Amino acid sequence: MLLAGTDNETLTSYSYDFAGESYRSTGVGVSEFKDNIGSYHQDMQAYLHQVQINDEFLPIWVNPDNPSEAVIDRHMRWGLFALTGVFCSIFLLVGLGVIYASLRSSSTVSAHRGPSLWKMRKTWQQAKQDGTTDLDRSYNIPVFATGETARNVSHDISAQAAAVRKQDSDAARLAIASGRFDIEGLSRAMRLRNEGNRIQLRFPMFRNKMLTLFAAVFAGGFGFASYSMADMASGGGLFGIFITIFGIPFFLMALVAAIATVYLLLNNLKVDIEPGEVSVLRSLMFIPIYRRQLRRGDISHLSIKRSGSTGQGVDKIEHFKIRAEDDQGRKVTLAEDIDGEDVAAHFRDYLAQRIGVTVR
C-alpha cells in the first residue's frame, strides 16, 4: 500500500484480490472532493499509517458488480453532504426567487424610465421662475451614528415628474407620427424600413445582451453544481442515491437556463406589413421556427404586453411587445423589446393605423 496526503486530501493506492482476480484501487471514501471539513483526512491518514507500520491487512469494500471499484470507508460524510447541499441550494433559491418575481410582476404596472436628474432640475428651475411652486425646503440631518430624528420634506415633486413624463411621451408620439423611429425605446432592438405602402420590421440576433449574460451565468452556475453532484453520485450507494435525487432540480434549472441563453442570443424576428396582409417569421439563427401570415380581416386588434424589465429604481426600464390578436383569440407578436409603456403604446397606434385595425 502506498500512502500520501495533506490536510484536505488522502492519497493511497492498494492492491487486492477478488473472486480469483487481482485489482488495484485508489478509492478512499464515497467522495473524492478535496475538503478540510473536520479531521476526516487526518484521522484516515493516521489509520492507514498505523496499518502500514503494523503490516496489517486493510479491510476494504468492493463493488461486486464492478470489482475494480473499491473504497476503504463507505460511511456517509454528513458534514460534507450538508455543506455541499447548502452551497448548491443557494443557486436553486436564487433561481426560484427570480422565477417567482417574474411571475408575480403585474403586466399593468407602468413602465417608463425615470426622469433624469438634469431634466428634473430643469423643470424645478422653470417652475420656480414661473412662481408656480415653492422649492424651499428644510431637512433635519442626524450628525451622530446613533442619532435618530425626523426628516421633513414639504415639497411634492410628483407633478413635475408627471410633467416630464408627459413631455417625453408627447415627443415620442410626434417622432413616430412623423416617421422618425430612431428614438430611445425603439432603436435599441428594432430596425425599421418604410418602403411606401410596405413596412419591414427587423429584430436581429444579439439584441438582448444583458439578459443573455444573466441566463448564461445561471446556466453555468447550475451546470457546475449539476456536474459536481453527478460526479459525487458516481460512487453509488445510498449517498449516490441522495445526491442524484437532490441534483435533479439543479440539472433542470441548468437545462432551462441553457435553452434560454441560446434562444435569447440567436432568435430573430422579421415582420412585413403590406396593404391587406401581415407576414411574421421567427427564426433561430437562420433556421425558421415559426411562420404566420395574417390578412387584415383576420386581425381583431393590436395590444401591448409587458415582457420583462431591467435595472432598478429610477433606472428601471420595463420592456413591452406588440401583439396582433385574431377573432379566435390567437396572438402573434409583431414587435418586441420596446423600452417603456408610452413608446410601445404610440408605436402600437402607428402600426394599427397602417394596418387598418383597432387597438386595446
C-alpha positions as CSV (number, residue, x, y, z in Angstrom):
1,M,0.0,0.0,0.0
2,L,1.2,3.5,-0.9
3,L,0.1,6.4,1.2
4,A,0.4,10.2,0.9
5,G,-1.9,13.2,1.7
6,T,-2.5,16.7,3.0
7,D,-4.9,18.3,5.4
8,N,-7.7,18.3,2.7
9,E,-6.9,15.1,0.7
10,T,-5.9,11.5,1.3
11,L,-3.9,9.7,-1.5
12,T,-3.4,6.0,-1.4
13,S,-3.0,3.0,-3.7
14,Y,-3.6,-0.6,-2.7
15,S,-4.0,-4.0,-4.4
16,Y,-6.4,-6.7,-3.5
17,D,-7.8,-10.0,-4.8
18,F,-11.5,-10.6,-5.5
19,A,-13.0,-13.8,-7.0
20,G,-9.6,-15.0,-8.0
21,E,-8.6,-11.8,-9.8
22,S,-6.1,-9.1,-8.8
23,Y,-7.1,-5.4,-8.8
24,R,-5.7,-2.1,-7.7
25,S,-7.6,0.9,-6.5
26,T,-7.1,4.4,-5.1
27,G,-10.5,4.8,-3.6
28,V,-10.6,6.1,0.0
29,G,-14.2,7.3,0.7
30,V,-17.5,7.9,-1.2
31,S,-16.5,11.4,-2.0
32,E,-13.4,12.4,-4.0
33,F,-13.6,16.1,-3.2
34,K,-10.8,17.9,-1.6
35,D,-12.0,19.3,1.7
36,N,-10.9,20.2,5.2
37,I,-14.3,19.6,7.0
38,G,-13.5,18.2,10.4
39,S,-10.5,15.9,10.9
40,Y,-11.6,13.2,8.5
41,H,-8.4,13.2,6.4
42,Q,-6.1,13.5,9.4
43,D,-7.8,10.5,11.1
44,M,-7.9,8.5,7.9
45,Q,-4.2,9.1,7.2
46,A,-3.3,8.2,10.8
47,Y,-5.3,4.9,10.5
48,L,-3.7,4.0,7.2
49,H,-0.3,4.8,8.5
50,Q,-0.8,2.6,11.5
51,V,-2.0,-0.3,9.2
52,Q,1.1,0.3,7.1
53,I,3.5,0.3,10.1
54,N,2.0,-2.9,11.6
55,D,1.9,-4.6,8.2
56,E,-1.8,-5.5,8.8
57,F,-4.4,-6.4,6.3
58,L,-6.5,-3.4,5.2
59,P,-10.3,-4.0,5.2
60,I,-11.9,-2.5,2.1
61,W,-15.4,-2.5,0.4
62,V,-15.6,-3.9,-3.1
63,N,-18.3,-3.3,-5.7
64,P,-19.3,-6.9,-6.7
65,D,-20.8,-5.6,-10.0
66,N,-17.6,-3.9,-10.8
67,P,-14.7,-5.4,-8.7
68,S,-12.3,-2.7,-10.0
69,E,-14.2,-0.2,-7.8
70,A,-13.3,-0.3,-4.1
71,V,-13.2,2.1,-1.1
72,I,-11.8,2.0,2.4
73,D,-14.6,3.9,4.1
74,R,-18.1,3.6,2.8
75,H,-19.8,5.7,5.5
76,M,-21.7,8.8,4.7
77,R,-19.9,12.1,5.4
78,W,-22.9,14.1,6.6
79,G,-20.9,17.3,7.2
80,L,-19.6,17.3,3.6
81,F,-23.1,16.5,2.3
82,A,-24.7,19.3,4.3
83,L,-22.1,21.9,3.2
84,T,-22.5,20.9,-0.4
85,G,-26.3,20.9,-0.1
86,V,-26.3,24.4,1.4
87,F,-23.9,25.7,-1.3
88,C,-26.0,24.3,-4.2
89,S,-29.2,25.4,-2.6
90,I,-28.1,29.0,-3.0
91,F,-28.3,28.7,-6.8
92,L,-31.7,26.9,-6.5
93,L,-33.2,29.5,-4.2
94,V,-31.9,32.4,-6.3
95,G,-33.3,30.8,-9.4
96,L,-36.7,30.1,-7.9
97,G,-36.8,33.7,-6.5
98,V,-36.2,35.2,-9.9
99,I,-38.9,32.9,-11.4
100,Y,-41.4,33.9,-8.7
101,A,-40.7,37.6,-9.0
102,S,-41.1,37.4,-12.8
103,L,-44.5,35.6,-12.5
104,R,-45.7,37.8,-9.7
105,S,-45.0,41.0,-11.6
106,S,-48.1,42.6,-13.0
107,S,-48.4,43.3,-16.7
108,T,-50.3,46.5,-15.9
109,V,-47.5,48.3,-14.0
110,S,-46.4,51.5,-15.6
111,A,-43.1,51.1,-17.4
112,H,-41.1,54.2,-18.2
113,R,-37.6,55.2,-17.5
114,G,-37.5,57.6,-14.6
115,P,-36.7,61.2,-15.5
116,S,-33.0,62.1,-15.3
117,L,-31.7,64.4,-12.6
118,W,-30.9,67.0,-15.3
119,K,-34.5,67.1,-16.6
120,M,-35.9,67.2,-13.1
121,R,-33.6,70.1,-12.1
122,K,-34.5,72.0,-15.3
123,T,-38.2,71.5,-14.5
124,W,-37.8,72.7,-10.9
125,Q,-35.9,75.8,-12.0
126,Q,-38.6,76.7,-14.6
127,A,-41.3,76.1,-12.0
128,K,-39.6,78.4,-9.5
129,Q,-39.1,81.1,-12.1
130,D,-42.8,80.9,-13.0
131,G,-43.7,81.1,-9.3
132,T,-45.9,78.0,-9.6
133,T,-44.3,76.2,-6.7
134,D,-42.1,76.8,-3.7
135,L,-38.9,74.8,-3.8
136,D,-37.6,76.0,-0.4
137,R,-37.4,73.1,2.0
138,S,-35.7,72.2,5.3
139,Y,-34.1,69.0,6.5
140,N,-33.2,67.5,9.9
141,I,-30.0,65.6,9.3
142,P,-28.6,63.5,12.1
143,V,-24.9,64.1,12.7
144,F,-24.2,61.1,15.1
145,A,-24.1,57.5,14.1
146,T,-26.7,56.7,16.8
147,G,-28.8,59.8,16.4
148,E,-32.5,59.5,15.2
149,T,-34.7,62.3,14.1
150,A,-37.5,63.0,11.7
151,R,-36.8,64.2,8.2
152,N,-39.4,66.5,6.8
153,V,-39.8,67.3,3.1
154,S,-42.6,69.7,2.5
155,H,-42.4,69.8,-1.3
156,D,-44.1,67.2,-3.6
157,I,-42.3,66.8,-6.9
158,S,-44.8,64.2,-8.3
159,A,-46.5,66.9,-10.5
160,Q,-43.1,67.9,-12.0
161,A,-42.2,64.2,-12.6
162,A,-45.6,63.7,-14.3
163,A,-45.0,66.7,-16.5
164,V,-41.6,65.4,-17.6
165,R,-43.1,62.0,-18.5
166,K,-45.8,63.6,-20.5
167,Q,-43.3,65.8,-22.3
168,D,-41.2,62.7,-23.2
169,S,-44.3,60.8,-24.2
170,D,-45.5,63.6,-26.5
171,A,-42.1,63.9,-28.1
172,A,-42.1,60.1,-28.8
173,R,-45.6,60.3,-30.3
174,L,-44.7,63.2,-32.6
175,A,-41.5,61.5,-33.7
176,I,-43.3,58.2,-34.5
177,A,-46.1,60.0,-36.3
178,S,-43.5,61.9,-38.5
179,G,-41.7,58.7,-39.4
180,R,-38.7,59.0,-37.1
181,F,-38.1,55.7,-35.4
182,D,-34.5,56.2,-34.2
183,I,-35.8,57.3,-30.8
184,E,-34.9,55.9,-27.3
185,G,-37.1,52.9,-26.7
186,L,-37.4,51.8,-30.3
187,S,-33.9,51.9,-31.8
188,R,-32.2,49.6,-29.3
189,A,-33.7,46.4,-30.7
190,M,-35.6,47.3,-33.8
191,R,-34.6,48.1,-37.4
192,L,-37.4,49.6,-39.5
193,R,-37.6,50.2,-43.2
194,N,-40.5,52.2,-44.7
195,E,-41.0,51.5,-48.4
196,G,-44.1,53.4,-49.2
197,N,-47.0,51.0,-48.6
198,R,-44.7,48.4,-47.1
199,I,-43.1,48.3,-43.6
200,Q,-40.3,46.0,-42.7
201,L,-39.5,45.4,-39.0
202,R,-36.4,43.5,-38.1
203,F,-35.4,42.4,-34.6
204,P,-31.9,40.9,-35.1
205,M,-29.9,38.4,-33.1
206,F,-27.7,39.6,-30.1
207,R,-30.2,42.3,-29.2
208,N,-30.6,41.1,-25.6
209,K,-27.0,41.1,-24.4
210,M,-27.6,41.7,-20.7
211,L,-30.4,39.1,-20.4
212,T,-28.3,36.6,-22.4
213,L,-25.4,37.2,-20.0
214,F,-27.7,36.8,-17.0
215,A,-29.1,33.5,-18.3
216,A,-25.6,32.3,-19.2
217,V,-24.4,32.9,-15.6
218,F,-27.3,30.9,-14.3
219,A,-26.7,28.1,-16.8
220,G,-23.0,28.0,-15.8
221,G,-23.7,28.0,-12.1
222,F,-26.4,25.4,-12.1
223,G,-24.4,23.3,-14.7
224,F,-21.3,23.3,-12.5
225,A,-23.4,22.3,-9.5
226,S,-25.1,19.5,-11.5
227,Y,-21.8,18.2,-12.7
228,S,-20.3,18.3,-9.3
229,M,-23.2,16.3,-7.8
230,A,-23.2,13.8,-10.7
231,D,-19.5,13.2,-10.0
232,M,-20.3,12.7,-6.3
233,A,-23.1,10.3,-7.2
234,S,-21.0,8.2,-9.4
235,G,-19.7,6.3,-6.4
236,G,-23.1,4.7,-6.0
237,G,-24.6,3.5,-2.7
238,L,-27.1,5.4,-0.5
239,F,-25.0,8.6,-0.8
240,G,-25.2,8.4,-4.6
241,I,-29.0,8.0,-4.5
242,F,-29.4,11.0,-2.2
243,I,-27.1,13.2,-4.5
244,T,-28.9,12.0,-7.6
245,I,-32.3,13.0,-6.3
246,F,-31.0,16.3,-4.9
247,G,-29.3,17.1,-8.2
248,I,-32.4,16.7,-10.4
249,P,-33.7,20.2,-9.8
250,F,-30.3,21.7,-10.5
251,F,-30.0,19.8,-13.8
252,L,-33.4,21.0,-14.8
253,M,-32.6,24.6,-13.9
254,A,-29.3,24.3,-15.8
255,L,-31.1,22.9,-18.9
256,V,-33.8,25.7,-18.9
257,A,-31.1,28.4,-18.4
258,A,-29.0,27.0,-21.2
259,I,-32.0,26.9,-23.6
260,A,-32.9,30.4,-22.6
261,T,-29.3,31.6,-23.3
262,V,-29.3,30.1,-26.8
263,Y,-32.8,31.4,-27.6
264,L,-32.1,35.0,-26.3
265,L,-28.8,35.1,-28.2
266,L,-29.8,33.7,-31.6
267,N,-33.6,34.3,-32.0
268,N,-34.6,37.0,-34.5
269,L,-38.0,38.3,-35.7
270,K,-39.0,39.6,-39.2
271,V,-42.3,41.3,-39.8
272,D,-43.5,42.6,-43.1
273,I,-46.6,44.7,-43.2
274,E,-48.2,45.2,-46.6
275,P,-51.6,46.5,-47.6
276,G,-54.1,43.8,-46.5
277,E,-51.5,41.4,-45.2
278,V,-49.0,40.9,-42.3
279,S,-46.2,38.3,-42.5
280,V,-44.3,37.1,-39.4
281,L,-41.2,34.9,-39.3
282,R,-39.4,33.8,-36.2
283,S,-36.0,32.2,-36.7
284,L,-33.3,30.7,-34.5
285,M,-30.2,32.0,-36.2
286,F,-31.1,31.1,-39.8
287,I,-33.5,28.2,-39.0
288,P,-37.2,29.2,-39.3
289,I,-39.1,28.0,-36.2
290,Y,-42.4,29.9,-36.7
291,R,-44.2,31.5,-39.6
292,R,-47.6,33.2,-39.8
293,Q,-49.5,35.2,-42.3
294,L,-52.5,37.3,-41.4
295,R,-54.9,39.1,-43.6
296,R,-56.2,42.4,-42.4
297,G,-59.7,40.9,-42.0
298,D,-58.3,38.2,-39.7
299,I,-56.9,40.7,-37.2
300,S,-59.2,41.8,-34.4
301,H,-57.0,44.4,-32.7
302,L,-53.4,45.2,-31.6
303,S,-52.4,45.4,-28.0
304,I,-49.2,45.8,-25.9
305,K,-48.0,43.4,-23.2
306,R,-45.2,43.8,-20.6
307,S,-42.5,41.2,-21.3
308,G,-39.9,42.0,-18.6
309,S,-37.7,44.7,-17.0
310,T,-34.1,45.6,-16.4
311,G,-32.5,47.9,-13.9
312,Q,-33.8,49.2,-10.5
313,G,-35.1,52.4,-9.0
314,V,-35.1,55.4,-11.4
315,D,-33.0,53.4,-13.8
316,K,-35.7,50.7,-14.1
317,I,-36.8,50.1,-17.7
318,E,-39.8,47.8,-18.5
319,H,-40.0,46.2,-21.8
320,F,-43.1,45.6,-23.9
321,K,-44.2,43.7,-27.0
322,I,-46.9,44.5,-29.5
323,R,-49.3,41.6,-30.4
324,A,-51.9,41.2,-33.1
325,E,-54.9,39.1,-32.0
326,D,-57.3,37.5,-34.4
327,D,-61.0,36.7,-34.0
328,Q,-60.3,33.4,-32.4
329,G,-58.1,34.8,-29.7
330,R,-54.8,33.7,-31.2
331,K,-51.9,36.1,-30.7
332,V,-49.0,36.9,-32.9
333,T,-46.0,39.1,-31.9
334,L,-45.4,42.0,-34.3
335,A,-42.8,43.9,-32.3
336,E,-40.8,43.2,-29.1
337,D,-38.1,44.6,-26.7
338,I,-39.6,48.1,-26.8
339,D,-38.5,50.1,-23.8
340,G,-41.3,52.0,-22.0
341,E,-45.0,51.7,-22.0
342,D,-45.6,55.1,-23.6
343,V,-43.3,54.4,-26.6
344,A,-44.9,50.9,-27.0
345,A,-48.4,52.4,-27.0
346,H,-47.5,55.1,-29.5
347,F,-45.9,52.6,-31.8
348,R,-48.8,50.2,-31.5
349,D,-51.1,53.1,-32.5
350,Y,-48.9,53.7,-35.5
351,L,-48.9,50.1,-36.7
352,A,-52.7,49.8,-36.1
353,Q,-53.2,52.9,-38.3
354,R,-51.0,51.4,-41.1
355,I,-52.7,48.0,-40.9
356,G,-56.2,49.5,-40.5
357,V,-57.3,47.8,-37.2
358,T,-58.3,49.0,-33.8
359,V,-56.2,48.9,-30.5
360,R,-56.9,47.8,-27.0
